Amino acid sequence: MTGLAFSFDLGSTFAAVFGTDPTGTWAAPGRVNLIGEHTDYNDGFVLPIALPQTVRVTARRRTDGRLRLFSTQGDGGVVELSVTELAPGQVAGWARYPASAVWALRAAGHHVGGADLHVDSDVPTGAGLSSSAALTAATALACHDLYELSIPRAELARIVQRAENEFVGVPCGIMDQIASLCCTEGHALHLDTRDLTQHQIPFDPAAQGLRLLVVDTGVKHDLGDGAYAELRAGCERAATLLGLPALRDLRPDGLAAALVLLPDELRPLVRHVVSENERVRLAVKLLPAGRLEALGAVLTAGHASLRDDFRVSCPETDLVVDTAAVAGARGARMTGGGFGGSVIVLVDEPDVEQVSAAIAEAFGRAGYAEPRIFPALPAAGAHRLC
Ligand code: GLA
């Protein structure tokens, strides 16, 4: 899927492909995380917003146990599978995400038979904006409603996470799935990833004369490539060595004493996770106090920690952050897993053009392809469209 083409004639495409009318269309958004990166698999805190860009799944039940999948952004073919034969590692390409949702719902004991599904998306792929979680979540919600299940949203998110962990084989945390399924319009979602406690925090940069921009560097990130799994394993090893259930249980006042107990290579990982959880705590105090301008410094400090301690930034994301700062932005940081992907930039409304132009120029000078820049407006979580 390119994620860029977007078709609004969902019902007519469905009828043309599957020869029957759909029951409905479900949408699930991509996300950006304001702060709290690489904290979710450490039982820590995150603060994402949903984006207006969504994956839409138009669907109808089938009674013969067949799962037929078509994507507007695919190669024009229909992928046909049997729900009883779905197994981890056996489906390739984009179809493994919707297939994983059906597999995980069934593995959790829910009755989901066959379905015809048409997928359409305007969430950029490989941009660190959670296009895969959005696709899996949209499919899970469509099947949930088609099969009249009544699974609470947080539990549905756990099922979608299991789909990605076990069926697709990506050892991601829970942030993206919760963001896509549980965010609400006009809010950032403060999530405790240990017990999934959620607080919706009003987030309206425009009301304070600010804009949050997404800069998609065009550097494709791929969580399946092993680096993410290594970082996660490093964090888990550090927690074990410290005798803690997870790094979330290490507070800043215990950090110095903990670091001396750890091998050199694990220290920066631990430093990042502990300081990043503190940045989330700070951000959730600033947002309700209307101190959004102060959020900028928190973002930039988060980026420095991801660059220097966690080491998941890259020259392109660093260039966006540095250029934005010089051009007058309030703050900026890479968002998502890293190794490329997108940067969020908090900027005063009158400076949007100048900051965007400076980033584009810096990319040109460095010989990088022009980045895509668009506003991040806090949008609704997954829902039925029609
Ligand atoms: C990816 C994963 C998330 C989270 C982020 C980093 O987006 O899917 O679970 O770990 O990276 O914060």
Residues whose N, C-alpha, C, O or C-beta is under 5 A from the ligand:
A	BS01	GLA	G36 E37 H38 T39 D40 C172 G173 I174 M175 D176 G336 G337
